[in-house]
Amino acid sequence: MTPGSLSCAGVAKTLGGRRVLDGVSIEVHSGEVHALLGPSGAGKTTLLRILNMLEAPDEGTVTFNTDAIALSGPNARLTPVQSEARLKMALVPQKPIAFRTTVFENAAFGLRVRGVPKEEVPDRVRPALEKLGIAALADRPAHRLSGGETQRLAFARATVLPLEFLLLDEFTANLDPPNVKALEQAAGESAHERGLGVLFVTHDLFQARRIADRVSLLVDGRIVESAPKAEFFEAPQHARAKAFVAGELSV
């Protein structure tokens, strides 16, 4: 895969009269796991939605490789360039939805929507379910899965697709250690083996230490520090990043 990037510059967004994002710039590279940390209400989810073209920024630009892709408004019709970029990205939400069909058909949904020949679907879906440890559940009704199983399914549903970037919103929140471990491993493999750019939102300092290659800290709608993991944790430069690493800034 040719190295690429998903980035934004000067992105601002006001919701409910509050400036949730205020001049945010961030860049995610292919083959990289990038952690986005920040307190509740910092705008992390809103930023993911803007990068994924689910929301339009009030100001600023979003770039997929070399193409500008930010929505021009809340009901904007996607241009061909935006549509092509959207097909190469996936966002896994904190609370994913399981359709009322089997686990296999849930995982295959995006492939069928994209018109992948039906004879190719099993060869893409089964390895993904196996990697996430849910292959034995393939014929089970997806809406009856546990929370951890549903999150694994959502991850598989995204990663069966021919992606370049994967956006994860608190993808292990409130899960037990086995599910956390499986999903973290899958995120790392997606970047380091498949070459995807992975951006994940987390409140978990230890998770960022475990799996991130790069860490950015979002506070009051601004990125206050972005650095390789070792630099972020061992030699933070910004006062708020220092406070965070010292456990004095709640996330």
C-alpha positions, -999 to +999 in steps of 0.1 A: +000+000+000+013+035-009+019+055+024-009+079+029-024+103+055-057+115+068-054+150+083-072+182+092-060+217+097-077+246+115-109+227+121-135+244+142-170+233+152-197+250+174-224+228+189-252+241+211-235+275+213-202+260+226-170+259+205-163+222+207-133+223+183-111+254+180-085+253+153-077+216+155-049+201+133-040+164+134-025+139+110-027+101+109-003+081+087-008+047+072+008+020+092+004+040+124-017+036+156-025+072+168-042+077+202-064+107+207-067+115+244-087+142+262-113+148+289-151+142+283-165+170+262-132+178+246-146+172+211-129+139+203-160+122+189-169+153+169-134+153+154-138+116+143-171+124+127-157+153+108-128+132+096-152+105+085-174+131+067-204+125+090-203+161+101-192+194+084-167+216+101-175+253+106-140+262+096-109+244+084-099+217+060-098+179+060-075+161+036-074+124+025-039+119+011-038+149-012-075+155-017-097+180+003-127+161+015-144+181+043-182+184+039-194+219+029-225+217+050-247+194+071-267+181+041-240+183+015-241+159-014-208+139-016-186+147-045-169+118-064-137+125-045-155+125-011-173+093-020-141+075-030-125+086+003-155+075+024-152+040+009-116+038+022-125+048+058-146+032+085-157+045+119-164+020+147-185+038+174-185+032+211-219+016+210-222-002+177-255-015+163-260-052+154-285-058+126-312-084+132-295-111+112-266-135+118-232-126+129-219-136+095-243-114+076-236-085+099-199-088+091-206-091+054-229-061+052-204-036+039-191-060+013-226-067-001-234-029-002-202-024-022-212-051-047-185-076-039-193-109-057-211-132-033-186-160-039-158-138-025-176-128+006-170-159+028-132-157+021-132-122+034-155-126+063-144-159+079-108-148+085-120-116+101-143-134+124-116-159+133-091-131+140-116-115+164-124-149+181-160-150+171-160-175+141-179-200+162-208-174+165-211-169+127-247-184+126-259-169+158-284-139+158-261-109+162-285-089+184-281-116+211-244-111+215-228-097+246-214-062+246-178-074+240-189-098+212-209-070+195-178-047+196-157-075+181-183-079+154-183-042+147-146-043+143-148-072+120-175-056+099-152-026+094-120-044+087-133-069+061-135-038+038-106-026+017-098+003+040-069+027+043-080+044+076-098+031+107-114+054+132-122+039+167-143+058+192-137+044+228-137+009+211-130-010+244-150+011+269-166-010+296-153-043+283-137-071+302-099-078+299-102-106+273-123-084+249-100-055+255-069-076+247-085-090+215-096-056+202-063-040+210-044-067+192-067-064+162-061-026+161-023-031+162-024-057+135-046-035+113-019-009+113+013-028+115+004-058+093-022-044+069-008-009+068-040+010+078-038+043+096-057+038+129-069+067+150-085+058+183-102+078+210-096+066+245-097+078+282-073+050+291-038+062+296-025+027+299-041+017+266-024+045+248+009+033+263+002-002+252-008+002+216-002+037+203+027+048+181+018+084+184-003+103+210-023+136+207-040+153+236-072+173+230-082+198+257-108+226+255-112+220+218-075+223+210-046+198+204-022+209+231+005+182+223+011+156+196+042+135+197+056+099+193+045+079+223+079+078+240+082+116+237+047+122+249+050+102+281+087+107+289+093+143+279+060+162+274+064+199+264+030+215+271+020+223+307-013+204+303+004+174+287+028+174+317-001+175+341-018+147+322+012+124+323+016+132+360-020+122+367-031+158+375-053+163+345-084+141+344-094+124+311 
